[in-house]
Amino acid sequence: MRFTAQQIAELLNGSVEGDKAISVNGFGKIEEAQEGQLTFLANPKYEPYLYTTKASLVIMSNGFTLQQPVSATIIRVENAYQAFATLLDLYNNMIKGSRELKGIEQPSFIHETAVIGTDVYIGAFAYIGKNTVIGNNVKIYPNAYIGSDVTIGDHSEIHPHTSIYNESVLGKRVIIHSGCVIGSDGFGFAPQQDGTFKKVPQLGKVLIEDDVEIGSNTTIDRATMGSTTIKSGAKLDNLIQVAHNVQIGHNSVIAAQTGISGSTKLGAGCMIGGQVGIVGHLTLADRTKVNAQSGVTKSITEPGKAVTGSPAAEYTHTLRTQALTRRLPDLLKRIEELEARLAAISGNISR
C-alpha cells in the first residue's frame, strides 16, 4: 500500500512542505530509512540525521526550525511523536484487518460451560476453563491458558503462552503479551514459632480494567482478599512484578524490571522508570515520577513530584547532592590546603 504526502498530512491534520504527490510504502528509523519510506523527528538528539536521511517523508513538529536544507518532503504537525504513533496505529489496524483471524483451531479445549462471543479467534492448544466468559472479537493465541470463572472483555488479545488464573477479570481492549502470568498466588506466608512459614491462602483476584496493555513475562499476583487492580489505560512493560493487593492508577506507565510490593497504591498518571523497587503498603500520589533504578521506601503525597535515587528523594535535590559528591576529593584537597595555610599563619603569629 502506498500513500502520498498529502494523504498522510490530511490524516494527521498536518501541512506539507515539498512534493505533495510523493508517496511512501513503509517506515524507517531516521538514521536508516531509505527512499520510499517515512520517518519522524521528535528527539533533538537525532537532528543531525535529518540532513542526511534518505527517507522520502519526514514528520516533524511545527515549532522545529531547520538549520540547513533537507532533501525529504516534510509534514508539519502539532506533535511529531504523537502524530507518528497515530499513523503507526492506523497502518497496523489496516494490516490486521487484511489478515483477520477468526474461528477455533483444533486441537484446543473449551469447557462446555464457557461462553464464547462472536467473531472470536482461539488458537490451537489453547485451554479455556469452566464458566469462563470470552467477549466478542477476542483473540486468544495458541498455547494460552485461561482458567475457570475468568472474564475477558470485547476486543482483547491474549498472546501465546500466557496464563490467566481462575476468577481474573479483564476489561475491553486489553492486550496481554506472551509469557504473562495473571492471578498467581501473592507472596503470603506467616512465620511460625519453629522457624517455618505457613502459606496464607490467596482468596482474591486480579481486576484489569479497559485499555490496559501488559508486556511479556510480567506477573500480576492475585489479592489475598479483594482485588489486585490495574486501572484503565495503564501500560506495563515487560518483566514487571506486581504483588498482591497492589493498585495501579489510570493511565500510569511502568518500565521493565520494576517490582511493586504488596498493598502499594499508585495514583493516576504515574511514570515509573526501569528497575525501580517500591516497598509495600505505600501510596504514590497522582503523576508521581520515579527515575530508573530508584528505591521508593516512603509514601509520596505531593502530586506530580519527581524522585530519584535509593532511597528515592526529591529529584533536583538528589542530582545536586550527586554532583557535590563527585566534587568531594577536590573539596577535601582544598580544605587540607586551607588548614595548612591556617597552621602556617598561626605559627607566624605565635613567633
N, C-alpha and C positions, 0 to 999 in steps of 0.2 A: 504494500500500500504506500502510495506517495501522496504527500501533502505540500501545498505551496506555502510560501511565507505569508501570503495574505490570508489563507485559510486558517493557519495557526494563530496569526495575530487576532483574527476575529474570535477564535475560541477563547483567547486569553485576555480579551479587551485591551490589546496592545496596539502599537503602531510600528510600521516597517520603515527602516532606513536602508535603502538599497533596492535590490531587484525583488519586486513583489511576486514575480512569477517563478522564482527559483524554487525547486522542490527538493524534499528530502524523504528518505525511506527508512531512517534508523537514527539511533542515538549514539553518542560517544563522549568520553571524557575530553575536556577541552585540550589537554596535552596530547591526546591520542586520536582525536576524531579525524575522519577522512572526508573527502568530497562526497556529498550526498547525505551527510549526517548532520544532526542538530545537537548543539551543546548549550551550556549556560555558564554565566559567570556571576557568582554571588559572593565568594570569598576573595577579598583583595589580594590574598597571597598568590592567587592564580592569575593575576592580571598579566604578567609577562607572556603567558601562553596565548592571551587574546590576540597578540600581534603576530603570532607565528602559526596559529591553528589552521588546519586545512578544512575545518568544518565549513559547510555551506551556510548554516544559520547559527547565530548566537543569540540567546535570550539574556538580556541584562536589564537592570533596574533603571528607571527614568533618571535618577539622580547621578548616575555614573558618568564621569567625564572622560572621554578618550584622550590619551596623551599622544597618540600617533595614529595614522591611518590603519584600518583593518581591511582585509580582503573579503571577509564574510559579510553577508547581509545580516542586519541587526534587527531584532524585535525588542522594542522597549515596552516594559511592563512596570506595574507599581512595585512588585516584589519578585525578583528573579527566581529565588528558591521556591517560593510558593507556587509561582506560575509553572515552573518546570515539574514540580510534584503533581500539579493538576494535570498537566499534559501526559505524564507517565501513567497516571491513573486512568485517564480516558483511553490511552492506547492499550493499556493492559486489559481493560474491560472489552475492548473490541476484539483483542486476540482470544480472550476467554470465551466470548460469545461465539466465535467461529469454531471452537473446539469444545463446546459444552458437553460435560459428562453427565449422563443420566442413566438410571437403571440400577439393578442389583446384580453384581457379578457373583459368580459361583466358583469355588466354594466360599460361603460365608454363613454365619449363624445369626439368625434374628429370632428372639424368643417370640412365641405365639401371642403373648400378651403385649408386646411392644406396639406402639402406634407410630406409623411411618407416614409423613406428609407427602405432598405431591412433588413431582419433579426432583426427587432425591437421587443422589448417587451414593451407592455403598460398594466399596471396592472389595476385591477378593480377600478372603481370610479375615475380614472384619468380624467383630463379635458385638452383638447388642443384647443386653440382658432384659430381664422381665420388667414389665411396667414402665419401660423407658419410652419417652415421647420425643420423636425427632420431627422438627418443624419442616416447613416447605422449603424447597430449593437448598437443602443442606447437603454438603459434600463430606462424606466420611471415606477417607482414602484407605488403601489396603493395609492390613495388619493393625488397624486401630482397635482398641478395646474400650467399649462403652458398657459400664456396669448396669446394675439394676436401679430402677427408680430415678434415672437421670433425665433431665430435661434439656434439650438443645433447641434454641430458637431459630427462626427462619433465617436463611441465607448465611448460616455459619459454616465454617470449614474446619474439619478435624484431619490433620495431616498424618502420614504413616507413623506407626509405632508410638502413637500417643495412648496413654492410659487414663481414662476418666472413671474414677471410682464411684461407688454407689451414692446416690442421692445428690450428686453435684447438679447445680443449676447454671446453665449458660444462656445468656440472652440472645438477642438478634445480632447478626453480622459479627459474630465473634470468630476470630481466627486463632487456632491453636496449632503451633508448628510441631514438627516431628520431635519425638522423644520426650514430650512433656508428660508430667505426672500430676494429675489434678485430683486432690482429695485423698492422698495417702495420709496415714496417721500422723498427727502432730507429735512433737518430741515431749511426751509427758510421762515422767517416771518419778514415783515417790520414793525417797530414800528410806530404807528400813534400818532397824537397830543393829542388825547383823552385817550391815555394810552393803547389802544387796539393794536392788531397785525394783519396785513393783510397778508394773505398767498401769497407767491411768487410762481407762477406756476413752477413746475419742469419739464422742457421740454426735458431734455437729456435722457440718457440711461445708462445701465451698459454693459461694454465690459469685458468679461473674456476670456483670451487667452488660448492656448493649455496647457494641462498637469497641470492644476490647481486643487487643492483639497480644498474644503471648509467644515469645521467642522459643527456639528449640532448646530442649533439655532443661527448661525451667520447671521447678517443682513448687506446688502450692498445697500446703497441708490443710486437711480438714480441721475444723474447730473442735476444741474439747466439748464445748456446748455452744449453741448458736451457729454463727457463720464466720468463716474467713471470707472477706468481701473485697472484690476488685470492682470499683465503681466505674460507671460508663465513661468511655473514651480513654481509659488508661492504656498505656503502651509499655509492655515489659520486654526487655531484650532477652538474649539467650543466657542460660546458666545463672538464673536467679533463684534464690531460696526465699520463699515467703512462708513464715511459720504460722502456727495455729492462732486463730482469732485476730490476725492482722487485718487492718482495713486500709486500703489504698484509695485515695480520693479521686474524684472526677478529673479526667484529663491530665493525670500525673504521668511522668515518663521516668523509667528506671533503666539504667545501663547495666551491661553484663557484669556478672560475678558479684553482684550485690547480695547481701544477706540481711534479712529483716527478722528480728527475733519476735517471739510471741507477744500478742496483745498490743503491739505498737500501732498507732493510728497516724497515717499521713493525710494531710488535708488536700484540698483540690489544687491542681496546677503545680504540684511539687516537681522538681527536677533533681534526680539523684544520679550522680556520676558513677562510673565503673568502679568495682571493688570497694564499695562503701559498706561498712558494717554498722548496723543500727541495733542497739541493745533493746531488750524487751520493756514493755509497759510504758513507752514514751508517747508523746504527742508532738507531731511536727505541724506547725501552722500552715495555712494555705500559702502556696507559692514559695515554700522553702526551697532553697538551692543548696545542695551539698556537693562539694568538689570531689573529684575522683580520689579514691584511696583514703577517704576520711573515716574516722570512727566517731559516731554520734552516741554520746553517753548520757546526755541530758535532754529534756524536752525543749523544744524551740517554740516560743509563744508569740513571737513577733512575726506577722505575715510578711512574706517577701524577703526575709533575712537570708543572706548567703553565708555559709560557713565552710571552713576547710581545716585540715589537719587532724591529728589524733592525739588527744581527744579534740573533737571539732570545736572551733571557736570562730568568732566573727571574722569574715573573710579578709577585709583590708587590714585589720589589726594584725592578723596572723601573718600576712605577707610582709608587713613592716618588721615584725619580730623575726621572721626568717631572714630578711635582708640584713638586719642588725646582727644576727647570729653569725652570718658569713663574715662579718667585719670584726669579730671578736679577736682574732690573732693580731690584727693591726692595732686595735684599741688597746690590747694588753701591752704591745710594744711601746705605744705612746705613753701609757701610764708608767711603765718602767723607766722610760726616758725622763718623764716629769719628776718621778721620785728621785732619780739620780741627780737631776739639776737642783731639786729642793735640798737634797743632802749636801751638795757642794755649797749652795748658798748658806745653809745653816753652819757649815764648817767655817766658812769665811767670816761670818758674823761672830762666831764664838772666839775667833782669834783676835 
